[in-house]
Amino acid sequence: MRKNLYVAKSIEDALKRKFKYKDPKKTKFLAGGTNLFRLNGDTFSRLISIQDLGLNKIEETKDGVKIGATVTLQEMVESSLVPPYLKEACKLCKSKTLRNMATLGGNINSSLDTSHLISTLYSSKVRILVAELNSNNKVNKENLPIREFLENQDRFKSCLILGVILPKNDREVCTKTYRRSSQAPSAITVSCGFEKGKGSFRIGVSSSSANFQRLDKIEDLLDSKNFGSKDDLYKMITKAVKVKDDVLGSKSYKKHLVATTVCDILDQKGVL
């Protein structure tokens, strides 16, 4: 299908251009385009490039490290400002060619069930920066927790993702993924994060054929230190996690992977 491309001159220009048409859903923002063309090629007819909006920077701010939406995964890997755990999550995309094209904003916007990045961003408690047009047709910018963004994706579908802020904290984050080969889609990606000595646990799970899931009840049990033994925690996780059977693995296998991985990470970090 033929696509019409427009290069936005500003954030306001990008948003107004998207809603210029009667069917804004057929107009997509273009950054790297790796997921957009592969998964949604037939669902849109117009593209708005956001590459010239200055969203390609990684910088230190008073609130933490700010990473723009058009920063590529490879640029995050190479930046001295990006913490090691996020670099490792980016490198779970094994193709350097793909990492040089795929962007932070595109990965967040697509929120794939096989995403390595979404669960890591959740467990690191990043804040998402978005922009939208208000009722007066003026640009309104928001800074919100990634949890709120993920739980209300329909509400933010019309927004332009500007980037994320990694808060300043002493946070431990570990992400593990399971797949048949380095280039295959992941059956399960699990990420655990917490602040040393303070708790504030976050556990994010991305599973093939299922939506991203936060294990909020497990997080609460860990924060209250009311989870019993490691075996008790394993059983509670298998009950809490929601996965589906597919060609990448059975439901019982995926539940086992998630529960084992969470318990092993927490054990290695001295939590259990």
C-alpha atoms as a printed R data frame, in Angstrom:
    type eleno elety resid chain resno       x       y      z
1   ATOM     1    CA   MET     A     1   0.000   0.000  0.000
2   ATOM     2    CA   ARG     A     2   1.265   3.463 -0.889
3   ATOM     3    CA   LYS     A     3   1.978   5.745  2.089
4   ATOM     4    CA   ASN     A     4   2.015   9.532  2.233
5   ATOM     5    CA   LEU     A     5   4.868  10.955  4.321
6   ATOM     6    CA   TYR     A     6   4.896  14.324  6.074
7   ATOM     7    CA   VAL     A     7   7.911  15.589  8.052
8   ATOM     8    CA   ALA     A     8   6.697  17.446 11.147
9   ATOM     9    CA   LYS     A     9   8.365  20.748 12.001
10  ATOM    10    CA   SER     A    10   7.326  20.831 15.671
11  ATOM    11    CA   ILE     A    11   5.413  18.822 18.272
12  ATOM    12    CA   GLU     A    12   2.365  21.010 17.694
13  ATOM    13    CA   ASP     A    13   2.684  20.557 13.930
14  ATOM    14    CA   ALA     A    14   2.864  16.759 14.324
15  ATOM    15    CA   LEU     A    15  -0.242  16.573 16.513
16  ATOM    16    CA   LYS     A    16  -2.309  18.956 14.422
17  ATOM    17    CA   ARG     A    17  -1.341  17.158 11.225
18  ATOM    18    CA   LYS     A    18  -2.481  13.825 12.688
19  ATOM    19    CA   PHE     A    19  -5.917  15.194 13.529
20  ATOM    20    CA   LYS     A    20  -6.288  17.161 10.332
21  ATOM    21    CA   TYR     A    21  -8.005  14.172  8.737
22  ATOM    22    CA   LYS     A    22 -11.371  12.580  9.503
23  ATOM    23    CA   ASP     A    23  -9.721   9.215 10.164
24  ATOM    24    CA   PRO     A    24  -6.714   9.980 12.440
25  ATOM    25    CA   LYS     A    25  -6.271   6.269 13.183
26  ATOM    26    CA   LYS     A    26  -4.953   5.860  9.642
27  ATOM    27    CA   THR     A    27  -2.193   8.373 10.367
28  ATOM    28    CA   LYS     A    28   0.817   7.114 12.317
29  ATOM    29    CA   PHE     A    29   3.869   8.798 13.813
30  ATOM    30    CA   LEU     A    30   7.088   7.478 12.287
31  ATOM    31    CA   ALA     A    31  10.376   7.153 14.184
32  ATOM    32    CA   GLY     A    32  12.327   3.963 13.384
33  ATOM    33    CA   GLY     A    33   9.398   2.151 11.815
34  ATOM    34    CA   THR     A    34  10.675  -1.368 12.559
35  ATOM    35    CA   ASN     A    35   7.441  -2.549 14.215
36  ATOM    36    CA   LEU     A    36   5.135  -0.161 12.397
37  ATOM    37    CA   PHE     A    37   5.708  -1.597  8.930
38  ATOM    38    CA   ARG     A    38   6.148  -5.201 10.029
39  ATOM    39    CA   LEU     A    39   2.967  -5.427 12.114
40  ATOM    40    CA   ASN     A    40   0.646  -2.629 11.021
41  ATOM    41    CA   GLY     A    41   1.479  -1.988  7.377
42  ATOM    42    CA   ASP     A    42  -2.104  -2.327  6.166
43  ATOM    43    CA   THR     A    43  -3.750  -0.271  8.933
44  ATOM    44    CA   PHE     A    44  -2.555   3.208  7.932
45  ATOM    45    CA   SER     A    45  -2.114   5.325  4.823
46  ATOM    46    CA   ARG     A    46  -0.293   8.415  6.160
47  ATOM    47    CA   LEU     A    47   2.951   8.832  8.099
48  ATOM    48    CA   ILE     A    48   4.219  11.776 10.122
49  ATOM    49    CA   SER     A    49   7.974  11.694 10.669
50  ATOM    50    CA   ILE     A    50   9.040  12.945 14.110
51  ATOM    51    CA   GLN     A    51  12.773  12.662 13.430
52  ATOM    52    CA   ASP     A    52  13.262  16.453 13.251
53  ATOM    53    CA   LEU     A    53  11.631  17.299 16.595
54  ATOM    54    CA   GLY     A    54  14.773  17.132 18.743
55  ATOM    55    CA   LEU     A    55  13.678  13.961 20.531
56  ATOM    56    CA   ASN     A    56  16.982  12.195 19.845
57  ATOM    57    CA   LYS     A    57  18.877  13.218 23.008
58  ATOM    58    CA   ILE     A    58  19.988  11.460 26.169
59  ATOM    59    CA   GLU     A    59  20.662  13.986 28.919
60  ATOM    60    CA   GLU     A    60  21.017  14.396 32.670
61  ATOM    61    CA   THR     A    61  18.279  16.494 34.294
62  ATOM    62    CA   LYS     A    62  17.395  17.387 37.885
63  ATOM    63    CA   ASP     A    63  14.790  14.603 37.836
64  ATOM    64    CA   GLY     A    64  17.009  11.907 36.324
65  ATOM    65    CA   VAL     A    65  18.186  10.715 32.919
66  ATOM    66    CA   LYS     A    66  15.914  11.891 30.118
67  ATOM    67    CA   ILE     A    67  15.834   9.738 26.980
68  ATOM    68    CA   GLY     A    68  14.056  11.087 23.908
69  ATOM    69    CA   ALA     A    69  11.535   9.053 21.925
70  ATOM    70    CA   THR     A    70  13.641   8.851 18.739
71  ATOM    71    CA   VAL     A    71  16.790   7.655 20.517
72  ATOM    72    CA   THR     A    72  17.652   4.233 19.091
73  ATOM    73    CA   LEU     A    73  18.295   1.111 21.131
74  ATOM    74    CA   GLN     A    74  21.927   1.157 19.998
75  ATOM    75    CA   GLU     A    75  22.357   4.762 21.128
76  ATOM    76    CA   MET     A    76  21.110   3.704 24.562
77  ATOM    77    CA   VAL     A    77  23.584   0.818 24.605
78  ATOM    78    CA   GLU     A    78  26.446   3.217 23.833
79  ATOM    79    CA   SER     A    79  25.461   6.039 26.212
80  ATOM    80    CA   SER     A    80  27.365   6.504 29.475
81  ATOM    81    CA   LEU     A    81  24.197   7.948 31.048
82  ATOM    82    CA   VAL     A    82  22.055   4.857 30.529
83  ATOM    83    CA   PRO     A    83  22.211   2.345 33.431
84  ATOM    84    CA   PRO     A    84  23.606  -1.141 32.702
85  ATOM    85    CA   TYR     A    85  20.277  -2.921 33.253
86  ATOM    86    CA   LEU     A    86  18.595  -0.890 30.506
87  ATOM    87    CA   LYS     A    87  21.528  -1.430 28.154
88  ATOM    88    CA   GLU     A    88  21.211  -5.175 28.716
89  ATOM    89    CA   ALA     A    89  17.489  -5.025 27.951
90  ATOM    90    CA   CYS     A    90  18.244  -3.185 24.692
91  ATOM    91    CA   LYS     A    91  20.832  -5.822 23.789
92  ATOM    92    CA   LEU     A    92  18.195  -8.538 24.078
93  ATOM    93    CA   CYS     A    93  17.430  -7.322 20.557
94  ATOM    94    CA   LYS     A    94  20.405  -9.272 19.151
95  ATOM    95    CA   SER     A    95  20.608  -7.622 15.730
96  ATOM    96    CA   LYS     A    96  22.759  -4.487 15.818
97  ATOM    97    CA   THR     A    97  21.247  -3.435 12.504
98  ATOM    98    CA   LEU     A    98  17.801  -3.539 14.079
99  ATOM    99    CA   ARG     A    99  19.035  -1.755 17.222
100 ATOM   100    CA   ASN     A   100  20.335   1.056 14.994
101 ATOM   101    CA   MET     A   101  16.804   1.526 13.621
102 ATOM   102    CA   ALA     A   102  14.425   0.677 16.472
103 ATOM   103    CA   THR     A   103  13.614   3.580 18.799
104 ATOM   104    CA   LEU     A   104  12.583   3.917 22.420
105 ATOM   105    CA   GLY     A   105   9.293   5.617 21.537
106 ATOM   106    CA   GLY     A   106   8.400   3.040 18.919
107 ATOM   107    CA   ASN     A   107   8.958   0.202 21.384
108 ATOM   108    CA   ILE     A   108   6.776   1.875 23.999
109 ATOM   109    CA   ASN     A   109   4.053   2.750 21.526
110 ATOM   110    CA   SER     A   110   3.801  -0.743 20.056
111 ATOM   111    CA   SER     A   111   3.863  -2.403 23.526
112 ATOM   112    CA   LEU     A   112   4.364  -5.815 21.932
113 ATOM   113    CA   ASP     A   113   3.548  -8.898 23.969
114 ATOM   114    CA   THR     A   114   7.088 -10.109 23.183
115 ATOM   115    CA   SER     A   115   8.761  -6.797 24.124
116 ATOM   116    CA   HIS     A   116  12.006  -6.956 26.127
117 ATOM   117    CA   LEU     A   117  11.939  -3.262 26.888
118 ATOM   118    CA   ILE     A   118   8.450  -2.654 28.316
119 ATOM   119    CA   SER     A   119   8.876  -4.933 31.338
120 ATOM   120    CA   THR     A   120  12.300  -3.402 32.088
121 ATOM   121    CA   LEU     A   121  10.988   0.155 31.857
122 ATOM   122    CA   TYR     A   122   8.126  -0.792 34.163
123 ATOM   123    CA   SER     A   123  10.338  -2.403 36.812
124 ATOM   124    CA   SER     A   124  12.693   0.602 36.729
125 ATOM   125    CA   LYS     A   125   9.709   2.917 37.436
126 ATOM   126    CA   VAL     A   126  10.351   5.317 34.550
127 ATOM   127    CA   ARG     A   127   8.052   8.223 33.855
128 ATOM   128    CA   ILE     A   128   6.613   8.648 30.368
129 ATOM   129    CA   LEU     A   129   6.518  12.056 28.694
130 ATOM   130    CA   VAL     A   130   3.618  12.522 26.279
131 ATOM   131    CA   ALA     A   131   1.962  15.376 24.387
132 ATOM   132    CA   GLU     A   132  -1.579  15.782 23.083
133 ATOM   133    CA   LEU     A   133  -3.914  18.496 21.873
134 ATOM   134    CA   ASN     A   134  -6.358  19.850 24.460
135 ATOM   135    CA   SER     A   135  -9.889  21.098 23.843
136 ATOM   136    CA   ASN     A   136  -8.486  24.480 22.735
137 ATOM   137    CA   ASN     A   137  -6.277  22.791 20.133
138 ATOM   138    CA   LYS     A   138  -3.167  23.660 22.150
139 ATOM   139    CA   VAL     A   139  -0.357  21.268 23.072
140 ATOM   140    CA   ASN     A   140  -0.666  19.768 26.541
141 ATOM   141    CA   LYS     A   141   2.332  17.844 27.912
142 ATOM   142    CA   GLU     A   142   2.119  15.223 30.652
143 ATOM   143    CA   ASN     A   143   4.682  13.471 32.821
144 ATOM   144    CA   LEU     A   144   3.158  10.269 34.172
145 ATOM   145    CA   PRO     A   145   4.233   6.953 35.728
146 ATOM   146    CA   ILE     A   146   4.682   4.151 33.227
147 ATOM   147    CA   ARG     A   147   2.190   2.108 35.258
148 ATOM   148    CA   GLU     A   148  -0.540   4.637 34.490
149 ATOM   149    CA   PHE     A   149   0.428   4.720 30.818
150 ATOM   150    CA   LEU     A   150   0.320   0.925 30.455
151 ATOM   151    CA   GLU     A   151  -2.970   0.573 32.316
152 ATOM   152    CA   ASN     A   152  -4.684   3.242 30.175
153 ATOM   153    CA   GLN     A   153  -3.251   2.703 26.713
154 ATOM   154    CA   ASP     A   154  -6.529   3.481 24.943
155 ATOM   155    CA   ARG     A   155  -6.528   6.871 26.663
156 ATOM   156    CA   PHE     A   156  -3.029   7.679 25.340
157 ATOM   157    CA   LYS     A   157  -3.317   6.270 21.801
158 ATOM   158    CA   SER     A   158  -3.774   9.744 20.351
159 ATOM   159    CA   CYS     A   159  -0.732  11.122 22.188
160 ATOM   160    CA   LEU     A   160   2.770  11.641 20.876
161 ATOM   161    CA   ILE     A   161   5.383   9.956 23.087
162 ATOM   162    CA   LEU     A   162   8.207  12.416 23.765
163 ATOM   163    CA   GLY     A   163  10.481  10.177 25.845
164 ATOM   164    CA   VAL     A   164  11.059   8.845 29.349
165 ATOM   165    CA   ILE     A   165  12.763   9.947 32.545
166 ATOM   166    CA   LEU     A   166  14.707   7.407 34.587
167 ATOM   167    CA   PRO     A   167  14.304   8.674 38.176
168 ATOM   168    CA   LYS     A   168  17.304   9.177 40.413
169 ATOM   169    CA   ASN     A   169  17.253   6.259 42.825
170 ATOM   170    CA   ASP     A   170  19.344   3.324 43.942
171 ATOM   171    CA   ARG     A   171  17.362   0.746 42.017
172 ATOM   172    CA   GLU     A   172  18.260  -2.862 41.271
173 ATOM   173    CA   VAL     A   173  16.715  -4.144 38.042
174 ATOM   174    CA   CYS     A   174  17.187  -7.530 36.397
175 ATOM   175    CA   THR     A   175  15.548  -8.752 33.183
176 ATOM   176    CA   LYS     A   176  15.552 -12.275 31.736
177 ATOM   177    CA   THR     A   177  13.988 -13.617 28.559
178 ATOM   178    CA   TYR     A   178  13.292 -17.084 27.162
179 ATOM   179    CA   ARG     A   179  13.220 -17.921 23.437
180 ATOM   180    CA   ARG     A   180  14.221 -20.741 21.119
181 ATOM   181    CA   SER     A   181  17.017 -18.796 19.415
182 ATOM   182    CA   SER     A   182  18.601 -15.339 19.585
183 ATOM   183    CA   GLN     A   183  16.485 -14.114 16.655
184 ATOM   184    CA   ALA     A   184  13.219 -15.775 17.690
185 ATOM   185    CA   PRO     A   185  10.388 -13.976 19.503
186 ATOM   186    CA   SER     A   186  10.384 -14.400 23.274
187 ATOM   187    CA   ALA     A   187   7.938 -16.717 24.976
188 ATOM   188    CA   ILE     A   188   8.453 -14.878 28.256
189 ATOM   189    CA   THR     A   189  10.328 -11.780 29.427
190 ATOM   190    CA   VAL     A   190  10.443 -11.110 33.167
191 ATOM   191    CA   SER     A   191  11.845  -8.020 34.870
192 ATOM   192    CA   CYS     A   192  12.164  -7.400 38.616
193 ATOM   193    CA   GLY     A   193  13.118  -4.099 40.213
194 ATOM   194    CA   PHE     A   194  13.417  -2.741 43.740
195 ATOM   195    CA   GLU     A   195  15.250  -0.109 45.741
196 ATOM   196    CA   LYS     A   196  18.008  -1.372 48.001
197 ATOM   197    CA   GLY     A   197  16.834  -1.448 51.591
198 ATOM   198    CA   LYS     A   198  13.506   0.214 50.728
199 ATOM   199    CA   GLY     A   199  11.529  -2.295 48.719
200 ATOM   200    CA   SER     A   200   9.213  -0.591 46.207
201 ATOM   201    CA   PHE     A   201   9.105  -3.812 44.204
202 ATOM   202    CA   ARG     A   202   8.002  -3.891 40.576
203 ATOM   203    CA   ILE     A   203   7.597  -7.106 38.580
204 ATOM   204    CA   GLY     A   204   6.700  -6.868 34.900
205 ATOM   205    CA   VAL     A   205   5.925  -9.809 32.602
206 ATOM   206    CA   SER     A   206   5.718  -9.751 28.805
207 ATOM   207    CA   SER     A   207   4.345 -13.001 27.385
208 ATOM   208    CA   SER     A   208   3.639 -14.097 23.828
209 ATOM   209    CA   SER     A   209  -0.084 -13.968 22.934
210 ATOM   210    CA   ALA     A   210  -0.907 -12.081 26.152
211 ATOM   211    CA   ASN     A   211  -0.835  -8.440 27.200
212 ATOM   212    CA   PHE     A   212   1.890  -7.022 29.443
213 ATOM   213    CA   GLN     A   213   1.134  -7.805 33.082
214 ATOM   214    CA   ARG     A   214   2.325  -6.296 36.331
215 ATOM   215    CA   LEU     A   215   2.248  -8.686 39.266
216 ATOM   216    CA   ASP     A   216   0.873  -6.085 41.649
217 ATOM   217    CA   LYS     A   217  -0.312  -8.520 44.330
218 ATOM   218    CA   ILE     A   218   3.112 -10.152 44.411
219 ATOM   219    CA   GLU     A   219   4.721  -6.698 44.620
220 ATOM   220    CA   ASP     A   220   2.571  -5.882 47.658
221 ATOM   221    CA   LEU     A   221   3.502  -9.155 49.363
222 ATOM   222    CA   LEU     A   222   7.195  -8.493 48.804
223 ATOM   223    CA   ASP     A   223   6.915  -4.923 50.092
224 ATOM   224    CA   SER     A   224   5.156  -6.152 53.243
225 ATOM   225    CA   LYS     A   225   7.571  -9.116 53.568
226 ATOM   226    CA   ASN     A   226   4.527 -11.352 53.879
227 ATOM   227    CA   PHE     A   227   5.279 -13.950 51.206
228 ATOM   228    CA   GLY     A   228   6.348 -16.940 53.321
229 ATOM   229    CA   SER     A   229   8.975 -19.289 51.874
230 ATOM   230    CA   LYS     A   230  10.436 -19.386 48.381
231 ATOM   231    CA   ASP     A   231   8.113 -22.306 47.558
232 ATOM   232    CA   ASP     A   232   5.124 -20.313 48.811
233 ATOM   233    CA   LEU     A   233   6.131 -17.388 46.604
234 ATOM   234    CA   TYR     A   234   6.541 -19.697 43.591
235 ATOM   235    CA   LYS     A   235   2.985 -21.027 44.040
236 ATOM   236    CA   MET     A   236   1.519 -17.541 44.454
237 ATOM   237    CA   ILE     A   237   3.214 -16.324 41.278
238 ATOM   238    CA   THR     A   238   1.956 -19.277 39.212
239 ATOM   239    CA   LYS     A   239  -1.575 -18.405 40.351
240 ATOM   240    CA   ALA     A   240  -1.187 -14.680 39.724
241 ATOM   241    CA   VAL     A   241   0.419 -14.622 36.270
242 ATOM   242    CA   LYS     A   242  -1.879 -14.722 33.228
243 ATOM   243    CA   VAL     A   243  -0.447 -16.369 30.122
244 ATOM   244    CA   LYS     A   244  -1.761 -18.271 27.102
245 ATOM   245    CA   ASP     A   245  -0.917 -21.448 25.222
246 ATOM   246    CA   ASP     A   246   0.716 -20.853 21.839
247 ATOM   247    CA   VAL     A   247   3.436 -22.229 19.568
248 ATOM   248    CA   LEU     A   248   6.136 -20.765 21.836
249 ATOM   249    CA   GLY     A   249   5.035 -22.651 24.925
250 ATOM   250    CA   SER     A   250   2.177 -24.023 26.989
251 ATOM   251    CA   LYS     A   251   0.449 -22.051 29.706
252 ATOM   252    CA   SER     A   252   1.869 -24.272 32.457
253 ATOM   253    CA   TYR     A   253   5.402 -23.973 31.029
254 ATOM   254    CA   LYS     A   254   5.195 -20.175 30.887
255 ATOM   255    CA   LYS     A   255   3.829 -19.972 34.430
256 ATOM   256    CA   HIS     A   256   6.729 -22.126 35.621
257 ATOM   257    CA   LEU     A   257   9.252 -19.919 33.800
258 ATOM   258    CA   VAL     A   258   7.860 -16.719 35.299
259 ATOM   259    CA   ALA     A   259   7.661 -18.068 38.863
260 ATOM   260    CA   THR     A   260  11.093 -19.696 38.738
261 ATOM   261    CA   THR     A   261  12.703 -16.601 37.224
262 ATOM   262    CA   VAL     A   262  11.223 -14.172 39.753
263 ATOM   263    CA   CYS     A   263  12.230 -16.418 42.673
264 ATOM   264    CA   ASP     A   264  15.742 -16.931 41.310
265 ATOM   265    CA   ILE     A   265  16.298 -13.195 40.706
266 ATOM   266    CA   LEU     A   266  15.093 -12.271 44.180
267 ATOM   267    CA   ASP     A   267  17.155 -15.073 45.718
268 ATOM   268    CA   GLN     A   268  20.305 -13.901 43.915
269 ATOM   269    CA   LYS     A   269  19.658 -10.321 45.061
270 ATOM   270    CA   GLY     A   270  19.361 -11.438 48.703
271 ATOM   271    CA   VAL     A   271  15.638 -10.686 49.030
272 ATOM   272    CA   LEU     A   272  14.547 -14.258 49.845
